[in-house]
Amino acid sequence: MQQVNVRIDDTLISRLERLIKRTGRTKSFYVKEALKEHLEDLEDIYIAKQRLDDVCDGKQRLFLGKP
């Protein structure tokens, strides 16, 4: 298993620490849960944005429907 270091603003840390105190779970648990829950959506969003940028820049053609 690999380790990842991130900087998180104070507001999010405060919220995370409150949740940890109320539930007894770890920071790692909640960070992993957030990634599992939202990573697929982020992939979809950023891949779609990249494709749109490529179409706008003429690097890729827009394909709609049957050829």
C-alpha positions as protocol buffer text, in pm:
chain_id: "A"
residue {
  index: 1
  type: MET
  ca { x: 0 y: 0 z: 0 }
}
residue {
  index: 2
  type: GLN
  ca { x: 131 y: 345 z: -87 }
}
residue {
  index: 3
  type: GLN
  ca { x: 122 y: 660 z: 119 }
}
residue {
  index: 4
  type: VAL
  ca { x: 1 y: 997 z: -11 }
}
residue {
  index: 5
  type: ASN
  ca { x: 61 y: 1333 z: 156 }
}
residue {
  index: 6
  type: VAL
  ca { x: -179 y: 1621 z: 99 }
}
residue {
  index: 7
  type: ARG
  ca { x: -228 y: 1968 z: 240 }
}
residue {
  index: 8
  type: ILE
  ca { x: -583 y: 2037 z: 352 }
}
residue {
  index: 9
  type: ASP
  ca { x: -720 y: 2374 z: 458 }
}
residue {
  index: 10
  type: ASP
  ca { x: -804 y: 2435 z: 823 }
}
residue {
  index: 11
  type: THR
  ca { x: -1180 y: 2434 z: 769 }
}
residue {
  index: 12
  type: LEU
  ca { x: -1181 y: 2086 z: 617 }
}
residue {
  index: 13
  type: ILE
  ca { x: -942 y: 1957 z: 883 }
}
residue {
  index: 14
  type: SER
  ca { x: -1172 y: 2091 z: 1156 }
}
residue {
  index: 15
  type: ARG
  ca { x: -1470 y: 1916 z: 1001 }
}
residue {
  index: 16
  type: LEU
  ca { x: -1273 y: 1595 z: 961 }
}
residue {
  index: 17
  type: GLU
  ca { x: -1150 y: 1607 z: 1321 }
}
residue {
  index: 18
  type: ARG
  ca { x: -1505 y: 1660 z: 1452 }
}
residue {
  index: 19
  type: LEU
  ca { x: -1620 y: 1359 z: 1253 }
}
residue {
  index: 20
  type: ILE
  ca { x: -1329 y: 1151 z: 1385 }
}
residue {
  index: 21
  type: LYS
  ca { x: -1413 y: 1242 z: 1745 }
}
residue {
  index: 22
  type: ARG
  ca { x: -1781 y: 1158 z: 1698 }
}
residue {
  index: 23
  type: THR
  ca { x: -1724 y: 825 z: 1524 }
}
residue {
  index: 24
  type: GLY
  ca { x: -1389 y: 695 z: 1647 }
}
residue {
  index: 25
  type: ARG
  ca { x: -1267 y: 629 z: 1294 }
}
residue {
  index: 26
  type: THR
  ca { x: -933 y: 750 z: 1153 }
}
residue {
  index: 27
  type: LYS
  ca { x: -841 y: 1027 z: 911 }
}
residue {
  index: 28
  type: SER
  ca { x: -718 y: 761 z: 671 }
}
residue {
  index: 29
  type: PHE
  ca { x: -1054 y: 585 z: 678 }
}
residue {
  index: 30
  type: TYR
  ca { x: -1244 y: 900 z: 579 }
}
residue {
  index: 31
  type: VAL
  ca { x: -995 y: 1009 z: 314 }
}
residue {
  index: 32
  type: LYS
  ca { x: -1013 y: 662 z: 154 }
}
residue {
  index: 33
  type: GLU
  ca { x: -1393 y: 667 z: 172 }
}
residue {
  index: 34
  type: ALA
  ca { x: -1406 y: 1011 z: 6 }
}
residue {
  index: 35
  type: LEU
  ca { x: -1177 y: 893 z: -274 }
}
residue {
  index: 36
  type: LYS
  ca { x: -1377 y: 575 z: -330 }
}
residue {
  index: 37
  type: GLU
  ca { x: -1702 y: 771 z: -338 }
}
residue {
  index: 38
  type: HIS
  ca { x: -1592 y: 1055 z: -566 }
}
residue {
  index: 39
  type: LEU
  ca { x: -1296 y: 944 z: -778 }
}
residue {
  index: 40
  type: GLU
  ca { x: -1509 y: 801 z: -1059 }
}
residue {
  index: 41
  type: ASP
  ca { x: -1705 y: 1127 z: -1087 }
}
residue {
  index: 42
  type: LEU
  ca { x: -1381 y: 1328 z: -1095 }
}
residue {
  index: 43
  type: GLU
  ca { x: -1242 y: 1101 z: -1368 }
}
residue {
  index: 44
  type: ASP
  ca { x: -1556 y: 1150 z: -1576 }
}
residue {
  index: 45
  type: ILE
  ca { x: -1553 y: 1527 z: -1532 }
}
residue {
  index: 46
  type: TYR
  ca { x: -1185 y: 1583 z: -1609 }
}
residue {
  index: 47
  type: ILE
  ca { x: -1170 y: 1339 z: -1900 }
}
residue {
  index: 48
  type: ALA
  ca { x: -1477 y: 1503 z: -2053 }
}
residue {
  index: 49
  type: LYS
  ca { x: -1322 y: 1848 z: -2004 }
}
residue {
  index: 50
  type: GLN
  ca { x: -999 y: 1735 z: -2168 }
}
residue {
  index: 51
  type: ARG
  ca { x: -1188 y: 1594 z: -2466 }
}
residue {
  index: 52
  type: LEU
  ca { x: -1388 y: 1915 z: -2501 }
}
residue {
  index: 53
  type: ASP
  ca { x: -1067 y: 2120 z: -2488 }
}
residue {
  index: 54
  type: ASP
  ca { x: -915 y: 1892 z: -2755 }
}
residue {
  index: 55
  type: VAL
  ca { x: -1220 y: 1940 z: -2979 }
}
residue {
  index: 56
  type: CYS
  ca { x: -1212 y: 2317 z: -2930 }
}
residue {
  index: 57
  type: ASP
  ca { x: -838 y: 2323 z: -3007 }
}
residue {
  index: 58
  type: GLY
  ca { x: -889 y: 2111 z: -3322 }
}
residue {
  index: 59
  type: LYS
  ca { x: -689 y: 1818 z: -3181 }
}
residue {
  index: 60
  type: GLN
  ca { x: -990 y: 1584 z: -3187 }
}
residue {
  index: 61
  type: ARG
  ca { x: -1312 y: 1566 z: -3387 }
}
residue {
  index: 62
  type: LEU
  ca { x: -1649 y: 1568 z: -3218 }
}
residue {
  index: 63
  type: PHE
  ca { x: -1839 y: 1246 z: -3283 }
}
residue {
  index: 64
  type: LEU
  ca { x: -2217 y: 1246 z: -3239 }
}
residue {
  index: 65
  type: GLY
  ca { x: -2409 y: 932 z: -3320 }
}
residue {
  index: 66
  type: LYS
  ca { x: -2356 y: 695 z: -3612 }
}
residue {
  index: 67
  type: PRO
  ca { x: -2082 y: 770 z: -3868 }
}
